Amino acid sequence: MKLLLFNPFASGELIILLGIPVVIILIVLVIVPAIKKKQQSVQSFTTPADGTPYMQQAIINLPVAESNGIGTAGFVMAIIALFLSWVPVLGWILWFLGVLFSFIGIFKNPKGLAITGLILSFIGLIILLVVVSTIIGAFSTMFSPF
């Protein structure tokens, strides 16, 4: 009986699978710019009683939602790692990146996606340990003399 294993180095699938997270990181961290506080300037001309016009200017600060790009990247990596945790090397790399980005994102506001990414990464760690122990068990029974 021949045991068939997935070999990601046999074709270009590994490059494609590694390229997807890199593109996602670039979209989240580079292409999506950090939102700055916007100011709206309102100008109006009024004429007092003597008839000379003068200009008034008011600056209004608009509230802007905060974003946590690194926490969002950690969340996305954790989701991808959760779905690809059965792929031996790729799952490990994505899991590590998910934990790293989510941990860094916890120290920035808002923290919601970073915390969720960290929880998903630890669920992925459990799946990762099951996959590794299954692979080790398969190899140990394949090469055992009994």
C-alpha positions as a printed NumPy array, in Angstrom:
array([[  0.   ,   0.   ,   0.   ],
       [  1.45 ,   3.319,  -1.032],
       [  0.758,   6.376,   1.104],
       [  0.063,   9.503,  -0.954],
       [  1.064,  12.779,   0.66 ],
       [  0.513,  16.328,  -0.482],
       [  3.759,  17.741,  -1.839],
       [  3.429,  21.522,  -2.19 ],
       [  6.869,  21.786,  -3.792],
       [  5.884,  19.6  ,  -6.774],
       [  4.191,  22.446,  -8.642],
       [  3.452,  26.137,  -8.4  ],
       [  0.618,  25.849,  -5.872],
       [  2.902,  26.798,  -2.99 ],
       [  3.833,  30.072,  -4.655],
       [  0.169,  30.849,  -5.295],
       [ -0.832,  29.94 ,  -1.733],
       [  1.971,  32.035,  -0.258],
       [  1.15 ,  34.948,  -2.568],
       [ -2.45 ,  35.26 ,  -1.365],
       [ -1.553,  36.3  ,   2.229],
       [  1.06 ,  38.746,   0.951],
       [ -1.531,  40.434,  -1.262],
       [ -3.997,  40.612,   1.637],
       [ -1.363,  42.178,   3.899],
       [ -0.515,  44.747,   1.227],
       [ -4.181,  45.639,   0.767],
       [ -4.841,  46.02 ,   4.479],
       [ -1.634,  47.823,   5.47 ],
       [ -0.487,  49.762,   2.398],
       [ -3.293,  50.402,  -0.062],
       [ -5.938,  51.249,   2.534],
       [ -4.575,  54.536,   3.935],
       [ -4.863,  55.535,   7.545],
       [ -7.829,  57.836,   7.985],
       [ -6.811,  61.252,   9.224],
       [ -9.052,  63.702,  10.998],
       [-10.837,  65.7  ,   8.369],
       [-11.614,  69.358,   8.751],
       [-14.382,  71.16 ,   6.997],
       [-14.019,  74.88 ,   6.514],
       [-17.135,  77.005,   6.416],
       [-16.851,  80.558,   5.17 ],
       [-19.524,  83.182,   5.211],
       [-19.651,  86.882,   4.402],
       [-21.57 ,  89.172,   6.671],
       [-22.135,  92.885,   6.603],
       [-22.336,  94.73 ,   9.882],
       [-24.37 ,  97.896,  10.399],
       [-21.761, 100.163,   8.794],
       [-21.943,  98.197,   5.489],
       [-18.346,  96.939,   5.202],
       [-18.303,  93.199,   4.488],
       [-15.934,  90.94 ,   6.339],
       [-15.349,  87.203,   6.225],
       [-15.95 ,  84.736,   9.039],
       [-14.391,  81.294,   9.051],
       [-15.278,  78.318,  11.217],
       [-13.403,  75.021,  11.294],
       [-15.452,  71.957,  12.16 ],
       [-13.669,  68.748,  13.147],
       [-15.616,  65.742,  11.893],
       [-15.419,  62.554,  13.965],
       [-13.576,  59.795,  12.122],
       [-13.708,  56.091,  12.912],
       [-10.402,  54.646,  14.063],
       [ -8.913,  51.678,  12.239],
       [ -6.466,  48.997,  13.303],
       [ -4.836,  47.701,  10.131],
       [ -2.425,  45.313,  11.804],
       [ -5.223,  43.814,  13.932],
       [ -7.348,  43.361,  10.814],
       [ -4.417,  41.684,   9.05 ],
       [ -4.01 ,  39.335,  12.023],
       [ -7.723,  38.497,  11.893],
       [ -7.565,  37.757,   8.154],
       [ -4.426,  35.636,   8.58 ],
       [ -6.061,  33.704,  11.419],
       [ -9.114,  32.936,   9.276],
       [ -6.959,  31.811,   6.349],
       [ -4.782,  29.732,   8.692],
       [ -7.879,  28.123,  10.176],
       [ -9.071,  26.995,   6.746],
       [ -5.595,  25.963,   5.535],
       [ -4.385,  24.382,   8.778],
       [ -4.376,  20.937,   7.17 ],
       [ -1.592,  21.999,   4.767],
       [  1.557,  21.255,   6.784],
       [  4.035,  24.092,   6.115],
       [  1.633,  26.739,   4.851],
       [ -0.68 ,  26.329,   7.849],
       [  2.221,  26.841,  10.245],
       [  3.419,  29.998,   8.522],
       [ -0.063,  31.514,   8.363],
       [ -0.743,  30.559,  11.976],
       [  2.452,  32.296,  13.119],
       [  1.659,  35.444,  11.114],
       [ -1.899,  35.487,  12.486],
       [ -0.675,  35.253,  16.083],
       [  2.011,  37.872,  15.513],
       [ -0.224,  40.455,  13.808],
       [ -3.098,  39.9  ,  16.236],
       [ -0.788,  40.259,  19.239],
       [  0.625,  43.521,  17.898],
       [ -2.89 ,  44.745,  17.053],
       [ -4.084,  44.243,  20.647],
       [ -2.035,  47.27 ,  21.706],
       [ -3.866,  49.59 ,  19.262],
       [ -7.48 ,  50.777,  19.181],
       [ -9.995,  49.337,  18.227],
       [ -9.051,  45.933,  19.608],
       [-12.031,  43.802,  18.488],
       [-10.613,  42.18 ,  15.352],
       [ -7.196,  41.71 ,  16.97 ],
       [ -8.689,  39.822,  19.922],
       [-10.829,  37.729,  17.564],
       [ -7.754,  36.979,  15.443],
       [ -5.841,  35.863,  18.525],
       [ -8.673,  33.534,  19.596],
       [ -8.947,  32.08 ,  16.077],
       [ -5.168,  31.602,  16.011],
       [ -5.266,  29.528,  19.171],
       [ -8.132,  27.434,  17.769],
       [ -5.929,  26.976,  14.699],
       [ -3.076,  25.921,  17.003],
       [ -5.212,  23.081,  18.334],
       [ -6.007,  21.938,  14.79 ],
       [ -2.34 ,  22.346,  13.86 ],
       [ -1.247,  20.102,  16.734],
       [ -3.778,  17.453,  15.706],
       [ -2.49 ,  17.535,  12.103],
       [  1.156,  17.299,  13.19 ],
       [  0.448,  14.427,  15.588],
       [ -1.497,  12.612,  12.851],
       [  1.389,  13.009,  10.415],
       [  3.888,  11.772,  13.015],
       [  1.598,   8.852,  13.869],
       [  1.217,   7.943,  10.178],
       [  4.971,   7.945,   9.626],
       [  5.677,   5.981,  12.796],
       [  3.217,   3.229,  11.811],
       [  4.447,   3.219,   8.237],
       [  8.044,   2.559,   9.233],
       [  7.437,   0.358,  12.28 ],
       [  8.708,  -3.248,  12.015],
       [  5.439,  -4.774,  13.299]])
